[in-house]
Amino acid sequence: MANTSARMLRLLSLLQTHRYWPGEELADRLGVSPRTLRRDVDRLRELGYPVDAARGVAGGYQLQAGAALPPLLLDDEEAVAIAVSLRTAAGGAVAGIEETSVRALTKVVQVLPPRLRRRVDALHTYTVPSIAGGGPRVDSAALTVLAQACRDDERLRFRYAPREGEPAGRLVEPYRLVSRGRRWYLVAWDVERHDWRTFRVDRLSDPATTGQRFRPRELPAEDAATFLSERLAAIPTRYQVVVDVKAPADRVKRQVWGWGTIEPTGEATCRLTMNVDTLDWPAFALGSIGAEFDVVAPAELRDYVRGMGELFLRSA
């Protein structure tokens, strides 16, 4: 019984991580026969999970949004509270758990019945979170659409406003969502430009899936986060900031996130390099580290930091 229960939990998890599973592939993942898989699916249905099945050679299984909330040991109020909380976390209210929140939100929204989805949407629409200095706001509903398209290997259309130029429609094969500080990026293969691209999520609008599936391509990097860092580093910027910091590299990395490269120069020192258009963020980052530092370049940063220091002294 314990093995059966564990297998059913695994089955449910797999059904939630892909929109559609071919029956043979799903059985292989679980290490069971097609007949055992059918019995497990029937057990899930008896518990209230709405699993659709397509018969035939290309048959498979798909978890649908139910007419009633599946027995997650949650009542309606608790389910709504969880969905709203995940949307808030996905928007960056709690640093470090944004990507996990989007994955969880995708699963929860998928099984919410329409009446509860409407309540979640209403709460989201008519409440305003107070997060100072949060950077560009990202619609969590759009994040959910993007996450589901990444999960389901489904082509995606949206309008995108680039850094320079007019907004235009894009057709992509989404790969991963990556959070970087307070910003979200979509890593995807651009179908019409035949190349890998990164898109700031706050600059795209009207994302919609197309129903067209694709076979995922091999990303030309170790992972999506590395790919994003390499692409951002290649974007021309106004300043290259180089600072020698009198603090361990690990400590500086925790404060700077992925917005710069840190090279250890000793057990308790490192060199921080950042490519930026303005000097306010490097100054803020250096202040948050709470350690002495020497500005190597540019000279404008020395003047900027000196001016900020004088301002704080006058205000103290």
matplotlib code that plots the C-alpha trace (Angstrom):
import matplotlib.pyplot as plt

x = [0.0, 2.8, 4.4, 1.0, 0.4, 3.9, 3.4, 0.1, 1.7, 4.4, 1.8, -0.1, 3.2, 4.0, 0.5, 1.0, 4.4, 3.2, 0.0, -0.2, 1.6, 1.7, 0.5, 3.6, 6.0, 4.1, 4.1, 7.9, 8.5, 6.6, 8.1, 4.7, 2.7, 0.0, -2.6, -1.3, -1.2, -4.8, -5.7, -3.8, -5.5, -8.9, -7.9, -7.0, -10.4, -12.1, -10.4, -11.7, -8.8, -10.1, -7.8, -8.7, -7.6, -7.2, -7.3, -5.5, -1.9, -1.1, -3.3, -2.3, -3.4, -4.0, -5.0, -7.8, -9.1, -11.9, -15.5, -14.6, -11.4, -9.6, -9.0, -5.8, -6.9, -7.7, -11.1, -12.0, -10.8, -7.4, -7.0, -7.7, -5.3, -2.5, -3.1, -3.0, 0.1, 1.9, 1.0, 2.5, 5.7, 6.0, 6.0, 9.1, 7.7, 9.9, 13.4, 14.8, 11.6, 10.1, 10.8, 9.5, 6.4, 5.7, 6.0, 3.7, 1.3, 1.1, 0.1, -2.5, -4.2, -4.4, -6.7, -8.7, -12.3, -13.6, -15.5, -12.3, -10.2, -12.6, -12.1, -8.4, -8.4, -10.7, -8.4, -5.4, -7.0, -8.3, -5.4, -2.2, 0.9, 3.1, 6.7, 9.0, 11.7, 10.5, 11.4, 9.2, 6.0, 5.2, 1.7, 1.6, -1.1, 1.4, 4.0, 1.6, 1.0, 4.7, 5.5, 2.8, 4.1, 7.7, 6.3, 4.2, 6.7, 4.1, 4.8, 3.9, 2.9, 3.2, 3.9, 7.4, 8.7, 12.5, 15.0, 15.1, 12.4, 8.7, 6.7, 6.2, 4.7, 7.0, 6.6, 8.9, 9.5, 9.8, 12.6, 12.8, 11.8, 14.7, 14.4, 17.2, 16.9, 13.4, 13.2, 12.0, 13.3, 12.1, 14.7, 13.3, 14.1, 12.8, 11.1, 11.1, 14.7, 16.1, 18.1, 18.0, 16.8, 16.0, 12.9, 12.2, 8.8, 7.8, 8.2, 6.0, 2.2, -0.7, 1.1, -0.9, -0.2, -0.7, -1.5, 1.6, 4.0, 7.7, 10.7, 13.0, 16.3, 19.7, 20.5, 24.0, 24.9, 25.2, 21.7, 19.2, 20.7, 24.2, 22.8, 21.0, 24.1, 26.2, 23.6, 23.2, 27.0, 27.2, 24.7, 26.5, 26.4, 27.5, 29.9, 32.1, 32.4, 35.5, 35.8, 38.2, 36.1, 37.6, 35.2, 35.1, 33.7, 30.8, 29.6, 29.7, 27.9, 25.0, 24.5, 25.1, 23.1, 23.9, 24.3, 28.1, 31.0, 33.1, 36.7, 38.4, 41.7, 42.4, 40.8, 38.9, 39.0, 37.6, 37.1, 33.6, 32.9, 29.6, 28.3, 25.7, 23.9, 23.6, 25.7, 23.0, 22.7, 26.5, 26.5, 23.5, 25.1, 28.4, 26.6, 24.6, 27.8, 29.0, 32.7, 35.5, 36.3, 38.5, 37.0, 39.3, 37.0, 35.3, 36.2, 32.6, 31.8, 34.3, 32.5, 29.1, 30.0, 31.7, 28.6, 26.3, 28.6, 28.5, 24.7, 24.4, 26.8, 24.8, 21.7, 23.0]
y = [0.0, 2.4, 1.8, 2.4, 5.6, 6.9, 6.0, 7.9, 11.0, 10.7, 10.3, 13.4, 15.4, 14.4, 15.2, 18.7, 19.3, 18.7, 19.6, 16.3, 13.0, 10.2, 7.0, 4.9, 7.7, 8.2, 4.5, 4.4, 7.3, 5.5, 2.1, 0.4, -1.3, 0.6, -1.5, -0.4, 3.2, 3.0, 1.7, 4.5, 7.1, 5.6, 5.9, 9.6, 10.2, 8.5, 11.0, 13.9, 14.7, 15.4, 13.3, 13.2, 10.2, 10.0, 6.4, 5.0, 4.6, 8.3, 8.2, 9.8, 11.6, 15.2, 16.9, 19.3, 22.1, 20.5, 21.5, 21.2, 21.6, 18.3, 17.0, 18.9, 19.0, 22.7, 24.4, 27.2, 30.0, 28.3, 27.6, 31.3, 32.5, 30.3, 31.4, 35.1, 34.6, 32.8, 35.6, 38.2, 36.1, 35.6, 39.4, 39.6, 40.5, 37.9, 37.8, 34.4, 32.4, 34.0, 31.1, 28.5, 30.6, 30.7, 26.9, 26.4, 29.0, 27.3, 24.0, 25.7, 27.7, 24.6, 22.8, 25.8, 25.6, 28.7, 30.2, 30.3, 31.6, 34.6, 35.3, 35.2, 37.5, 40.0, 40.1, 40.5, 43.3, 45.4, 45.2, 47.2, 45.9, 48.5, 47.5, 50.5, 50.4, 47.1, 48.0, 47.2, 45.4, 42.1, 40.7, 37.4, 36.2, 36.7, 34.9, 32.0, 31.8, 31.9, 29.3, 27.0, 27.4, 26.5, 23.5, 22.3, 22.9, 25.1, 28.0, 31.4, 34.8, 38.2, 41.8, 43.0, 46.6, 46.4, 48.7, 50.7, 50.6, 50.0, 47.2, 44.2, 40.7, 37.8, 34.0, 32.0, 28.6, 29.3, 27.6, 29.0, 31.9, 33.5, 35.9, 38.4, 40.8, 42.4, 41.6, 38.6, 37.3, 34.8, 32.7, 31.5, 30.5, 33.2, 31.3, 34.2, 35.4, 31.8, 32.6, 32.3, 35.5, 36.9, 39.0, 41.2, 40.1, 43.6, 44.7, 42.0, 42.1, 39.9, 36.5, 33.7, 30.1, 28.8, 25.1, 24.3, 21.9, 21.8, 19.7, 21.6, 22.8, 22.5, 25.8, 27.1, 27.5, 25.5, 26.7, 29.5, 31.7, 31.4, 32.2, 35.3, 36.6, 36.2, 38.0, 40.9, 41.2, 41.6, 44.5, 47.9, 50.0, 53.5, 52.6, 49.7, 49.8, 48.2, 48.3, 46.5, 45.6, 44.8, 41.9, 38.2, 37.3, 35.2, 38.1, 40.4, 37.9, 37.7, 41.5, 42.0, 39.0, 38.4, 42.0, 41.9, 39.5, 39.0, 37.8, 36.9, 38.7, 37.3, 35.6, 38.7, 40.9, 40.7, 42.7, 43.7, 44.5, 45.8, 47.1, 49.7, 52.7, 54.7, 54.9, 54.8, 51.0, 50.4, 53.0, 51.3, 47.9, 49.1, 50.7, 47.5, 45.5, 47.6, 47.3, 49.7, 49.8, 51.5, 52.7, 51.6, 52.9, 55.1, 58.4, 59.4, 56.8, 58.4, 61.8, 60.1, 58.3, 61.4, 63.5, 60.9, 60.7, 64.5, 64.4, 61.8, 63.7, 66.9, 65.0, 63.1]
z = [0.0, 0.9, -2.6, -4.3, -2.3, -3.2, -6.8, -7.0, -5.5, -8.1, -10.8, -9.6, -9.5, -13.1, -14.3, -12.8, -14.4, -18.0, -19.7, -21.5, -21.0, -23.7, -21.8, -22.7, -21.6, -18.3, -17.5, -18.2, -15.9, -13.1, -13.9, -14.2, -16.9, -18.9, -17.0, -13.6, -14.8, -15.8, -12.4, -10.7, -12.8, -11.9, -8.2, -8.7, -10.3, -7.4, -5.1, -7.2, -9.4, -13.0, -15.3, -18.9, -21.1, -24.8, -26.2, -29.2, -30.3, -29.4, -26.3, -23.1, -19.9, -18.9, -15.6, -16.2, -14.0, -12.0, -11.3, -7.6, -5.7, -5.4, -1.9, -1.0, 2.6, 2.0, 2.2, -0.3, 1.9, 2.4, -1.3, -2.2, 0.5, -0.9, -4.5, -3.5, -1.4, -4.2, -6.6, -4.1, -3.7, -7.4, -7.8, -5.7, -2.3, -0.8, -2.3, -3.2, -3.6, -6.8, -9.2, -6.7, -6.2, -9.9, -10.2, -7.2, -8.5, -11.9, -10.2, -7.8, -10.6, -12.8, -10.3, -9.0, -10.1, -12.0, -9.0, -6.9, -9.8, -10.1, -6.4, -6.7, -9.7, -7.9, -4.9, -7.1, -9.2, -6.3, -3.9, -4.1, -2.4, -0.8, -1.7, -2.0, -4.5, -6.0, -9.6, -12.5, -11.6, -13.3, -13.8, -12.0, -14.4, -17.3, -15.3, -14.9, -18.7, -19.4, -16.8, -18.2, -21.7, -20.5, -18.7, -21.6, -24.4, -26.2, -28.5, -27.2, -28.8, -27.2, -27.9, -26.8, -26.3, -26.8, -25.3, -28.5, -31.3, -31.5, -29.9, -32.1, -32.0, -31.2, -31.6, -29.4, -28.0, -24.3, -22.3, -18.7, -16.6, -14.6, -11.8, -11.4, -8.5, -8.9, -12.6, -14.5, -17.8, -20.3, -22.1, -25.3, -28.9, -31.3, -34.1, -36.6, -35.8, -35.6, -32.4, -28.6, -27.0, -23.5, -22.9, -19.9, -18.7, -17.6, -21.3, -22.8, -23.0, -24.0, -23.7, -25.2, -25.9, -29.5, -29.0, -31.1, -29.3, -30.0, -29.2, -26.8, -28.3, -26.6, -24.8, -25.7, -22.0, -18.8, -17.7, -18.2, -15.5, -17.0, -20.4, -19.1, -17.4, -20.5, -22.6, -20.2, -19.9, -23.7, -23.8, -24.3, -21.2, -20.3, -17.4, -16.5, -12.7, -11.2, -7.4, -5.0, -1.9, 1.5, 2.1, 1.3, -2.2, -0.8, 1.3, -1.7, -3.9, -1.4, -1.7, -5.4, -6.6, -10.3, -11.3, -11.3, -11.4, -8.3, -8.4, -5.1, -4.6, -1.1, 1.8, 2.8, -0.4, -3.9, -7.1, -8.2, -11.8, -13.1, -16.4, -15.8, -17.4, -14.1, -11.0, -8.4, -8.3, -7.8, -5.1, -3.4, -3.7, -2.2, 0.7, 1.4, 1.6, 4.6, 3.9, 2.8, -0.9, -3.5, -6.7, -9.6, -12.4, -13.5, -12.0, -12.2, -9.5, -7.1, -7.5, -7.2, -4.0, -2.5, -3.2, -1.6, 1.4, 1.9, 1.5, 4.3, 6.6, 6.2, 7.0, 10.0]

ax = plt.figure().add_subplot(projection="3d")
ax.plot(x, y, z, "-o")
ax.set_aspect("equal")
plt.show()
